[in-house]
Each structure stands twice: as C-alpha cells, then as structure tokens.
Amino acid sequence: MDPRLSQLERAFELARSGRFSTVAEIKRKLREEGYMDDQVEGPLLFGQLNSLMKEAARQSSTGTTAA
C-alpha cells in the first residue's frame, strides 16, 4: 500500500496497467495491497475503469503505449 495514493487513485493505476480485465480483479488486488475497496463502486466508476482496461489491452495487443 502506498500511503500517498488513495484507493481510487490506485484503482485507476491498476486499470491502466494492462494486467486486469475486470473490476472484480482490481478490487481483489486493492484488498491484497491493504486498501479498502468500499469506494470502488457505481456504474460511472466501473465504466471508467472498464474503458481504461480495454484501452490498456488494446495498446498491449498493438504494441503501442499511451503518451
């Protein structure tokens, strides 16, 4: 757990990493790292995280990286 990052910031970081394909996986990783996952809820946030995960997967498959 990085005390400088909130659980939401860490969730976005994990979504951008390209290592996760579901919000449930991100929430599990947050708990493993000592974060609470109680703020990682709601359709808007899930949509944002899913979009980031899809973009990371797309970039991974094409070999491109975000600027």
N, C-alpha and C positions, 0 to 999 in steps of 0.2 A: 504494500500500500504506500503510495506517495502522498504524504500529508499536504502537499501543495496542490493536489488535484482533487476536485470534488468527484463524487460518484458519477455525476452526469458527464463531466469532462472526460473521465476515464472511459465511460461507455462509448463516447464519440471516438476517442482514440482507438479503442478496441475495434469498433466498426470499420474504421479507416485502415486497420492493419491488414485486412485481407485474410485473416485467419479464422473468421467466424462467418457462418451463413444464416444464423438465426439469432433473434433477440434472446431467446432462452439460453443459448450458449454464452452470450455476453453476460447475462445476469449470473450464470453459474461461475464464470471467470471472476466477476466482481466479488462474489462471495468468497471464492478461493483466495483472493488477494486481500481479504479483510474489509472490503467495502460492504455497506448495506446496499441493497438493491431496491429499496422501497420507493425511490423517486424515479425509477426506470419503469414508468407506467404510462399508459394512454396511447390512443391511436395516432396522435400527431407525432409524438416522440418515436413510436415504433416505426412509423413511416419514414422519418428522417434517418433512423438507424438502418432500416432496410435499404434505403436508397444508397447510403454510404457503403454498405456491404456489397451491394450489386455493382457499384462503381469500382470498388476495390477489386472485386472478382473480374470485372471486365478488363481493367488495367493489367491485372496479373496475367490474364489469358492472352492479351495482345502485346505484353512486354513494355507497355508504356507506364509512366509514372506521373503523378499529379505535380504541378508546378508549385 
